[in-house]
Amino acid sequence: MVGRAVRRHCESSGDFVIAYDRQSLDVSDPDLVMQTILANKPEAIINCAACTDVDGCELDHERAYAANRDGPENLAKASEAVNATLVTISTDYVFDGKKAGFYTQEDTPNPVSVYGRSKLEGELRAQAAHPSATIVVRSGFIFGKGGTNFLSTVVERARRREKLKAISDSFGTPTYAWDLGVRLRELSQLKHAGIFHVVNAGDGTSYEEFARAALDAGGLAGASLESVEMDSLHRPAPRPRNSRLKCLTTPAIGLPPLPFWKDSLVDFVTLGESWGVKSEAGANG
Ligand SMILES: NC(=O)c1ccc[n+]([C@@H]2O[C@H](COP(=O)([O-])OP(=O)(O)OC[C@H]3O[C@@H](n4cnc5c(N)ncnc54)[C@H](OP(=O)(O)O)[C@@H]3O)[C@@H](O)[C@H]2O)c1
């Protein structure tokens, strides 16, 4: 989901982009990663690859750590070899969710799942391998074109008249994959190594409130949506109850907040098969 948005945005900004999927570049293979990067000598690498199936990670640790820990480390070593900037995406799930307010870079990660632990290890290994030019971007509650998660598919599923359940007691800061992609490119150009929290503006929301806003935007306010509590789902992986993020460093480097999440959600729902935001969709179809 995020990789496609990044590719589209960078290409439409005039960058020469080489994009890979898992079949063409397995980021857990150190030799292949090094060879590929040495052959292409990119100025910047934006790593959107990850094992994102949170419950799947709980059941298959090896796959989780290969993609989420070894992947960023391999890419950081290869970035160092060609003096490239590495932007690697991490997650709000590095936090345990016990804090009442927003998590900032000053909060200590304490992941509660294999997914969260593997992503945190990826952050640390990448930073250790290429400290001067690794940019870690933590995000969360990401929705967008091509996404298969609840947030990305709720409207489509309501249109198919599926019965929907949404969690009312788990909170995050929604992030439109398109807006994230724009910010990832900006960060790769500014080259400030460190950890950034990148989410849309606003106070955050629950899955249920997000789903109701998405259904409203899609003209489906009457669709059936059952409110459920997180624990009632009995999923294999524990999740943080609150993983809302705020960034302490973005204003200091002159970057404005991303759009308010409800505005980006309206763009996502109303643009259908087009990309990104209205101006981009108009310019590029
Ligand atoms: N979605 C969210 O709400 C969310 C929240 C916080 C952070 N993030 C982070 O945001 C980033 C982008 O996530 P997304 O939502 O765009 O996920 P996505 O749609 O699942 O995309 C991840 C991609 O990585 C690929 N991949 C998996 N293992 C790989 C490997 N070893 N080598 C190369 N590619 C591999 C997957 O391929 P296959 O599909 O073939 O396995 C998939 O194409 C990830 O770092 C994720 O952890 C996501």
The ligand as a Tripos MOL2 file, in Angstrom:
@<TRIPOS>MOLECULE
LIG
   48    52     1     0     0
SMALL
NO_CHARGES

@<TRIPOS>ATOM
      1 N1         -0.7870   -0.6570    7.5340 N.am      1 LIG1
      2 C1         -0.6370   -0.0110    8.6920 C.2       1 LIG1
      3 O1         -1.6060    0.3930    9.3220 O.2       1 LIG1
      4 C2          0.7410    0.2540    9.2290 C.ar      1 LIG1
      5 C3          0.8300    0.8660   10.4810 C.ar      1 LIG1
      6 C4          2.0870    1.1990   10.9700 C.ar      1 LIG1
      7 C5          3.2100    0.9350   10.2310 C.ar      1 LIG1
      8 N2          3.1030    0.3060    9.0350 N.ar      1 LIG1
      9 C6          4.3350    0.0690    8.2950 C.3       1 LIG1
     10 O2          4.2440    0.7210    7.0490 O.3       1 LIG1
     11 C7          5.0370    0.0290    6.0860 C.3       1 LIG1
     12 C8          4.2240   -0.2260    4.8350 C.3       1 LIG1
     13 O3          3.1220   -1.0460    5.2000 O.3       1 LIG1
     14 P1          1.8840   -1.3230    4.2260 P.3       1 LIG1
     15 O4          0.6790   -1.1060    5.0400 O.co2     1 LIG1
     16 O5          2.0810   -0.6410    2.9370 O.co2     1 LIG1
     17 O6          2.0610   -2.8960    4.0530 O.3       1 LIG1
     18 P2          1.7480   -3.8780    2.8630 P.3       1 LIG1
     19 O7          0.7070   -3.3360    1.9820 O.co2     1 LIG1
     20 O8          1.5600   -5.2110    3.5290 O.co2     1 LIG1
     21 O9          3.1170   -3.8810    2.0730 O.3       1 LIG1
     22 C9          4.2680   -4.5170    2.5560 C.3       1 LIG1
     23 C10         4.9680   -5.1260    1.3690 C.3       1 LIG1
     24 O10         6.1960   -5.7110    1.8050 O.3       1 LIG1
     25 C11         6.3590   -6.9280    1.1050 C.3       1 LIG1
     26 N3          7.2960   -7.8130    1.7990 N.ar      1 LIG1
     27 C12         7.0730   -8.6350    2.8560 C.ar      1 LIG1
     28 N4          8.1970   -9.2880    3.1860 N.ar      1 LIG1
     29 C13         9.1650   -8.8760    2.2990 C.ar      1 LIG1
     30 C14        10.5250   -9.2050    2.1030 C.ar      1 LIG1
     31 N5         11.1520  -10.0850    2.8870 N.pl3     1 LIG1
     32 N6         11.1900   -8.5830    1.0960 N.ar      1 LIG1
     33 C15        10.5700   -7.6930    0.2930 C.ar      1 LIG1
     34 N7          9.2820   -7.3380    0.4230 N.ar      1 LIG1
     35 C16         8.5820   -7.9330    1.4240 C.ar      1 LIG1
     36 C17         4.9610   -7.5050    1.0190 C.3       1 LIG1
     37 O11         4.9200   -8.4770    0.0000 O.3       1 LIG1
     38 P3          3.8640   -9.7110    0.1220 P.3       1 LIG1
     39 O12         2.5230   -9.0590    0.1910 O.co2     1 LIG1
     40 O13         4.1340  -10.4580   -1.1250 O.co2     1 LIG1
     41 O14         4.2280  -10.4180    1.3820 O.co2     1 LIG1
     42 C18         4.1710   -6.2430    0.6770 C.3       1 LIG1
     43 O15         4.2000   -6.0130   -0.7150 O.3       1 LIG1
     44 C19         5.5610   -1.2180    6.8000 C.3       1 LIG1
     45 O16         6.8520   -0.9550    7.2940 O.3       1 LIG1
     46 C20         4.6120   -1.3860    7.9660 C.3       1 LIG1
     47 O17         5.2080   -2.0820    9.0350 O.3       1 LIG1
     48 C21         1.8920   -0.0550    8.5030 C.ar      1 LIG1
@<TRIPOS>BOND
     1     1     2 1
     2     2     3 2
     3     2     4 1
     4     4     5 ar
     5     4    48 ar
     6     5     6 ar
     7     6     7 ar
     8     7     8 ar
     9     8     9 1
    10     8    48 ar
    11     9    10 1
    12     9    46 1
    13    10    11 1
    14    11    12 1
    15    11    44 1
    16    12    13 1
    17    13    14 1
    18    14    15 2
    19    14    16 1
    20    14    17 1
    21    17    18 1
    22    18    19 2
    23    18    20 1
    24    18    21 1
    25    21    22 1
    26    22    23 1
    27    23    24 1
    28    23    42 1
    29    24    25 1
    30    25    26 1
    31    25    36 1
    32    26    27 ar
    33    26    35 ar
    34    27    28 ar
    35    28    29 ar
    36    29    30 ar
    37    29    35 ar
    38    30    31 1
    39    30    32 ar
    40    32    33 ar
    41    33    34 ar
    42    34    35 ar
    43    36    37 1
    44    36    42 1
    45    37    38 1
    46    38    39 2
    47    38    40 1
    48    38    41 1
    49    42    43 1
    50    44    45 1
    51    44    46 1
    52    46    47 1
@<TRIPOS>SUBSTRUCTURE
     1 LIG1         1 GROUP 0 **** ****
